[in-house]
């Protein structure tokens, strides 16, 4: 009979099914044990040969269970809670049940899990010391040095990334900011780098002479927002940007990533982020194809387009009919949160229970990290692409809070994923000795993974709420004492039209966040020295930077 076990983590679906052959062991006559059959912690293959190198294992009820696909290499990872009393059992062993079908994918999964176990145990060569929870400390200075080097002259071999110049800068700047490094010294170089990448027709290209692209423009704008300052923000040609974005609008509601380019959810998220931060009008520019087709606004048909991207699995694909993917899931949820209040837009346009099931199935044990798609391996970058979905989902379920939220306030819906598991994967498996963060222990670090893994770590260390306050109040509350000239603008801007007007979108500026309380010490398995800075849950920039930029752009003359 199939055995069905509901677990905290799931490989493919909410339930894991496997057939197991249970072989009761012969007891002596004086044995009083009942020997109730159950799944063994380390199952072994059905029907294996005696000389196959596989062995039977006795469970606590003295029952031998044979199951598919477990070798002696796996059996050596037989840790007990007595040896590691502060480390959860799931982080010290392989899953209780394996699929009966051996494939290349399942073999790769077994190998990745075994690698993770070595690092989670703290037994990997070159791995730093662990705290009492079995977690390695954040090697902050090593990561700072690694990211600083990414902002220096790169070797000739990096020419393959010539079309990704804005991304290389963005990943390094945001990563350094989360680590608490002062990035103000890079402002002038960022301006010099991006000024020639901006096209007269609007938007930024990925390199010199390249056509404007949504992804490159998103990275360029957010890099300028991250370094901040009027001299950085003023290089953006807002009117040309608005005209160019209008050309990307499609009659089905979505956006292409470039003129006559591919259309997917990334375009929707990138465009909405740019429009929201720059305070661009929502009306389509005259002469754009979408306006000729009868649309009037950049947002016309967009939530419906995003809704059509949800798949039969419950996840979200890049375009209707494609495979669900973690990166697209975040882009879709963030886009809906820019379009309106998440507790209204997300339940309206998403099958929320189905989406939650799919997102939950992305977290694996023993790794604790997330995969981006079904039947794929855990990858550190999804610490953000999947992990970043959870604050938005929780806000959609909890609804808005009052304008001032005391840190002791407890939302109706708490954590929907295992924060501890993700923290373990990040700090124990993703840190490269010497600096940088990586996909998994078998991979090399890079700027992309370093940035988004740190973003995932930040997300685990803070609690986010969608608030009833507008973006100006949010800025005033969380940026601390205002400094010239921003403080002088606040009174003037507050007298303008309400932030949620029909001509602009501002809902993404109504988030508040705070560090987890000391009273939640049972959930803090890392040291205070491992805490990174908070980031914006929608724009993925240092906390308060997007609000400052929006205030600055809002004060400019309309065009």
Secondary structure, DSSP 8 states (H G I E B T S, - for coil): --EEEE-SS-SSSSEEEE--EEEE----TT----------TT-B-TT--TTSS----B-TTSEEEE-SS--HHHHT----TTTSTTS-GGGGS--S---S---HHHHHHHHHHHHHHHHHHT-STT---B-TTS-B---HHHHHHHHHHHTS---GGGGGGGGGHHHHHHHHHHHHHHTT---GGGHHHHHHHHHTTB-TTSSBBSSTT--B-HHHHHHHHHHHHHH-SHHHHTTS-HHHHHHHHHHHB-TTS-BBSSTT--B-HHHHHHHHHHHHHHT--SB--TT-HHHHTT--BTTTTHHHHHHTTB-TTSSBBSSTTS-B-HHHHHHHHHHHHHHS-HHHHHHHHS-HHHHHHHHHTTB-TTT--BBSSTT--B-TTHHHHTHHHHHHHHHHHH--B-SS--TT---SS--SS-HHHHHHIIIIISB-TTS-B-SSTTS---HHHHHHHHHHHHHHHEEEEEBSS-HHHHHHHHS-S--TTHHHHHHHHHTSS-TT-TTS--GGG-EEEEE--GGGGGG--S-GGG----B-TTT-SBTTHHHHHHHHHHTS---
